[in-house]
Amino acid sequence: MTLPRTYVDVTVDTTGAITCSPDPVPVRQADSVLAFRLRTPGFAFRDDNAIVVSNPGADFPQPSRTVRPTRATLLDLDRENGAYTYSVFVVEQQSGRVIKGDPTIDNQPE
C-alpha cells in the first residue's frame, strides 16, 4: 500500500536562511508521508532528526528518517486539525555547520 505524499522543497540562501516550500505544508489526507527534498548544493540533511515537530502530539508518532543526504521523510497521521511548528536541520558540508529553519505544517483532516 502506497501512502499519500506531500512534497516539500528545502533551500538555503546565501545568508544561511532555510526556506521550505510550501510553507505552511498543507496536509489533507490521513497517513501522509511528508517528503522533504533539499535543493541547495553543498548542504545535506542531518543523519538523525533532520525534521523535528515541536509538539508532535499523536499525529507524528515516529521521528523523521533521512533517506539520503538530500531526502528526508516524516509520517503525518493527520488526525487532528491544527498547525504544527517544525524544525528543519541541514548541515553545510564544507564547514560542518548545522543550520535550522522553523516552518509550519497545517493539518486539515477531511
N, C-alpha and C positions, 0 to 999 in steps of 0.2 A: 504494500500500500504506500503510495507516494503522498506525503503531506504537502499542503499548500505552502508556497514560498513567497516571501516578500523580500525583494532585493533592496539593499541599502548601499549606496556608493559612498566611500570614505575617501576624502582628500586632505592633504596637509599643504597649507600655503607657505610662502617663503618666510613668514614670521613664526611658523610653528603652530598656527591655529588649525584645529581639526574642524572640518565641515562634513556633515552627513546629509545625504540627500536620498529620500525626502526627510525632512525634519519639521514636524513630528512624523514618525513612521506610522502610517495608518494600518491597523490590523483588524480585519473584519471576519476572519474565519477561525474557528476553533482548531487547535493543534497545528498552528502555523510555524514554519521554520523561517526565522529571520536570517537571511544570507547576506553577510557583510563582505563587500569587495573593496579592497584597498587599491586605489587608483594612482597613487603617487609613487614613482620610482624612488628607491633608496630608503623606503620605510617598510616595516613588517609588523604584523600583529604580535603581541606578546604570546609566548607559548601557552601560558595558562591565564585564565581570566582576562581575556582581551576585551570582553564585553561584560560589564557588571551592572546589574539593575540595583538601584539604591535601596528600594523597598519592594522586593520581588513578590511578596505575598504568595498565593497559591498559583498564580499564572506563570511563574518562571521557576519550575521545580528543579532544574538542573543548571549547572554552570555552563558558560559558553564553551565552545570547542573550537580550537584553532585547527583548521583542516590542512592548511598550508600557510606559508608566510603572508600571503595576500588574501586569504579567505578564512572567515570565521562564521560560526553559526550559533544561533540561540533559539531554543524551543519556547514558544509562547502559546500557552493553552488557551488564552483569550476567553476566559470565563467571566471575568469581572470588568465592568465598564470603568474606564479611567485613564489618566495619564501617568506614565511611569518614567521618571528620570533615570537615565543610564549613563555609564561612563565607557568611553572607547579608549583603549590604551594601545598606542603604537610605539615602536622603537625605531629611532633613526639608526640605520645600520652602520653608518660610518663612525658615529660617536658613541653609540650605545645609550644615548639619552632617551628616556621614556617621556612621551607626550600624552596628555589626557584631554579629551573633549567630553562635553556633557549635553548631549541632545535628549530627545524625548520619544517615547513610544506611546501611541494613542490607541488603546484597546476599545473597540466598539463591537462587542459580540452581537450577532444577529439573533 
